[in-house]
Amino acid sequence: MSVLNWIFTLLVLGAMLSILYDILFRPWKLIREGINDLERQLKLLNGRFARLWAFIIAPWLWGDVERTRAFVSHKLTLKRAELELFKKIREERK
């Protein structure tokens, strides 16, 4: 059991270090993943079960597809602006 505990501990520690590295040294990678996720959500809101996906994405809007689509598109705009800000900061550092 002790060996399994060590292996599990090393795996968890490695995952935590990987996440910490991304947060500290590559925040734009996390922002790009967020942008991809929001674009995927917008595609789901145009699909077959749009009302269900609208409720899953933003339950406080009670499945209203148009309001959820507006909410996701506003979040997408903010994420894109955040990515441009990080690009400007990176360029200024160089």
Rosetta constraint file for C-alpha pairs under 8 A:
AtomPair CA 1 CA 5 HARMONIC 6.28 0.50
AtomPair CA 2 CA 6 HARMONIC 6.34 0.50
AtomPair CA 3 CA 7 HARMONIC 6.23 0.50
AtomPair CA 4 CA 8 HARMONIC 6.04 0.50
AtomPair CA 5 CA 9 HARMONIC 6.00 0.50
AtomPair CA 6 CA 10 HARMONIC 6.11 0.50
AtomPair CA 7 CA 11 HARMONIC 6.21 0.50
AtomPair CA 8 CA 12 HARMONIC 6.20 0.50
AtomPair CA 9 CA 13 HARMONIC 6.00 0.50
AtomPair CA 10 CA 14 HARMONIC 5.97 0.50
AtomPair CA 11 CA 15 HARMONIC 6.21 0.50
AtomPair CA 12 CA 16 HARMONIC 6.16 0.50
AtomPair CA 13 CA 17 HARMONIC 6.12 0.50
AtomPair CA 14 CA 18 HARMONIC 6.12 0.50
AtomPair CA 15 CA 19 HARMONIC 6.25 0.50
AtomPair CA 16 CA 20 HARMONIC 6.07 0.50
AtomPair CA 17 CA 21 HARMONIC 5.98 0.50
AtomPair CA 18 CA 22 HARMONIC 6.31 0.50
AtomPair CA 19 CA 23 HARMONIC 6.21 0.50
AtomPair CA 20 CA 24 HARMONIC 6.12 0.50
AtomPair CA 21 CA 25 HARMONIC 5.66 0.50
AtomPair CA 21 CA 26 HARMONIC 7.07 0.50
AtomPair CA 22 CA 26 HARMONIC 4.65 0.50
AtomPair CA 22 CA 27 HARMONIC 5.95 0.50
AtomPair CA 22 CA 29 HARMONIC 7.28 0.50
AtomPair CA 22 CA 30 HARMONIC 7.23 0.50
AtomPair CA 23 CA 27 HARMONIC 5.13 0.50
AtomPair CA 23 CA 30 HARMONIC 7.50 0.50
AtomPair CA 26 CA 30 HARMONIC 7.28 0.50
AtomPair CA 27 CA 31 HARMONIC 6.42 0.50
AtomPair CA 28 CA 32 HARMONIC 6.10 0.50
AtomPair CA 28 CA 83 HARMONIC 6.12 0.50
AtomPair CA 28 CA 86 HARMONIC 6.53 0.50
AtomPair CA 28 CA 87 HARMONIC 7.94 0.50
AtomPair CA 29 CA 33 HARMONIC 6.32 0.50
AtomPair CA 30 CA 34 HARMONIC 6.24 0.50
AtomPair CA 31 CA 35 HARMONIC 6.21 0.50
AtomPair CA 31 CA 79 HARMONIC 6.53 0.50
AtomPair CA 31 CA 82 HARMONIC 7.59 0.50
AtomPair CA 31 CA 83 HARMONIC 6.35 0.50
AtomPair CA 32 CA 36 HARMONIC 6.20 0.50
AtomPair CA 32 CA 83 HARMONIC 7.43 0.50
AtomPair CA 33 CA 37 HARMONIC 6.15 0.50
AtomPair CA 34 CA 38 HARMONIC 6.18 0.50
AtomPair CA 34 CA 79 HARMONIC 7.28 0.50
AtomPair CA 35 CA 39 HARMONIC 6.17 0.50
AtomPair CA 35 CA 76 HARMONIC 6.18 0.50
AtomPair CA 35 CA 79 HARMONIC 6.29 0.50
AtomPair CA 35 CA 80 HARMONIC 7.14 0.50
AtomPair CA 36 CA 40 HARMONIC 6.18 0.50
AtomPair CA 37 CA 41 HARMONIC 6.26 0.50
AtomPair CA 38 CA 42 HARMONIC 6.31 0.50
AtomPair CA 38 CA 72 HARMONIC 6.49 0.50
AtomPair CA 38 CA 73 HARMONIC 7.78 0.50
AtomPair CA 38 CA 75 HARMONIC 7.64 0.50
AtomPair CA 38 CA 76 HARMONIC 6.10 0.50
AtomPair CA 39 CA 43 HARMONIC 6.40 0.50
AtomPair CA 39 CA 76 HARMONIC 7.51 0.50
AtomPair CA 40 CA 44 HARMONIC 6.32 0.50
AtomPair CA 41 CA 45 HARMONIC 6.32 0.50
AtomPair CA 41 CA 57 HARMONIC 7.69 0.50
AtomPair CA 41 CA 72 HARMONIC 7.50 0.50
AtomPair CA 42 CA 46 HARMONIC 6.70 0.50
AtomPair CA 42 CA 69 HARMONIC 6.51 0.50
AtomPair CA 42 CA 72 HARMONIC 6.91 0.50
AtomPair CA 42 CA 73 HARMONIC 7.54 0.50
AtomPair CA 43 CA 47 HARMONIC 6.60 0.50
AtomPair CA 44 CA 48 HARMONIC 7.91 0.50
AtomPair CA 44 CA 49 HARMONIC 7.76 0.50
AtomPair CA 44 CA 50 HARMONIC 6.37 0.50
AtomPair CA 44 CA 53 HARMONIC 6.64 0.50
AtomPair CA 45 CA 49 HARMONIC 7.62 0.50
AtomPair CA 45 CA 50 HARMONIC 4.55 0.50
AtomPair CA 45 CA 51 HARMONIC 7.46 0.50
AtomPair CA 45 CA 53 HARMONIC 6.36 0.50
AtomPair CA 45 CA 54 HARMONIC 6.49 0.50
AtomPair CA 45 CA 65 HARMONIC 6.79 0.50
AtomPair CA 45 CA 69 HARMONIC 6.78 0.50
AtomPair CA 46 CA 50 HARMONIC 6.10 0.50
AtomPair CA 49 CA 53 HARMONIC 6.29 0.50
AtomPair CA 50 CA 54 HARMONIC 5.95 0.50
AtomPair CA 50 CA 65 HARMONIC 6.57 0.50
AtomPair CA 51 CA 55 HARMONIC 6.29 0.50
AtomPair CA 51 CA 63 HARMONIC 5.11 0.50
AtomPair CA 51 CA 64 HARMONIC 6.63 0.50
AtomPair CA 51 CA 65 HARMONIC 5.74 0.50
AtomPair CA 52 CA 56 HARMONIC 6.28 0.50
AtomPair CA 52 CA 63 HARMONIC 6.42 0.50
AtomPair CA 53 CA 57 HARMONIC 5.99 0.50
AtomPair CA 53 CA 63 HARMONIC 7.59 0.50
AtomPair CA 54 CA 58 HARMONIC 6.03 0.50
AtomPair CA 54 CA 59 HARMONIC 7.35 0.50
AtomPair CA 54 CA 61 HARMONIC 7.91 0.50
AtomPair CA 54 CA 62 HARMONIC 7.80 0.50
AtomPair CA 54 CA 63 HARMONIC 4.84 0.50
AtomPair CA 54 CA 64 HARMONIC 6.42 0.50
AtomPair CA 54 CA 65 HARMONIC 5.44 0.50
AtomPair CA 54 CA 68 HARMONIC 5.82 0.50
AtomPair CA 54 CA 69 HARMONIC 7.82 0.50
AtomPair CA 55 CA 59 HARMONIC 4.57 0.50
AtomPair CA 55 CA 60 HARMONIC 7.71 0.50
AtomPair CA 55 CA 61 HARMONIC 6.95 0.50
AtomPair CA 55 CA 62 HARMONIC 5.71 0.50
AtomPair CA 55 CA 63 HARMONIC 4.11 0.50
AtomPair CA 55 CA 64 HARMONIC 7.39 0.50
AtomPair CA 56 CA 63 HARMONIC 7.88 0.50
AtomPair CA 57 CA 68 HARMONIC 7.53 0.50
AtomPair CA 58 CA 62 HARMONIC 7.53 0.50
AtomPair CA 58 CA 63 HARMONIC 7.50 0.50
AtomPair CA 58 CA 68 HARMONIC 6.47 0.50
AtomPair CA 59 CA 63 HARMONIC 6.71 0.50
AtomPair CA 61 CA 67 HARMONIC 7.13 0.50
AtomPair CA 61 CA 68 HARMONIC 6.84 0.50
AtomPair CA 63 CA 68 HARMONIC 7.56 0.50
AtomPair CA 64 CA 68 HARMONIC 6.13 0.50
AtomPair CA 65 CA 69 HARMONIC 5.96 0.50
AtomPair CA 66 CA 70 HARMONIC 6.20 0.50
AtomPair CA 67 CA 71 HARMONIC 6.07 0.50
AtomPair CA 68 CA 72 HARMONIC 6.10 0.50
AtomPair CA 69 CA 73 HARMONIC 6.07 0.50
AtomPair CA 70 CA 74 HARMONIC 6.14 0.50
AtomPair CA 71 CA 75 HARMONIC 6.33 0.50
AtomPair CA 72 CA 76 HARMONIC 6.10 0.50
AtomPair CA 73 CA 77 HARMONIC 6.22 0.50
AtomPair CA 74 CA 78 HARMONIC 6.35 0.50
AtomPair CA 75 CA 79 HARMONIC 6.21 0.50
AtomPair CA 76 CA 80 HARMONIC 6.20 0.50
AtomPair CA 77 CA 81 HARMONIC 6.25 0.50
AtomPair CA 78 CA 82 HARMONIC 6.12 0.50
AtomPair CA 79 CA 83 HARMONIC 6.18 0.50
AtomPair CA 80 CA 84 HARMONIC 6.31 0.50
AtomPair CA 81 CA 85 HARMONIC 6.23 0.50
AtomPair CA 82 CA 86 HARMONIC 6.33 0.50
AtomPair CA 83 CA 87 HARMONIC 6.25 0.50
AtomPair CA 84 CA 88 HARMONIC 6.25 0.50
AtomPair CA 85 CA 89 HARMONIC 6.24 0.50
AtomPair CA 86 CA 90 HARMONIC 6.12 0.50
AtomPair CA 87 CA 91 HARMONIC 6.21 0.50
AtomPair CA 88 CA 92 HARMONIC 6.20 0.50
AtomPair CA 89 CA 93 HARMONIC 6.36 0.50
AtomPair CA 90 CA 94 HARMONIC 6.71 0.50
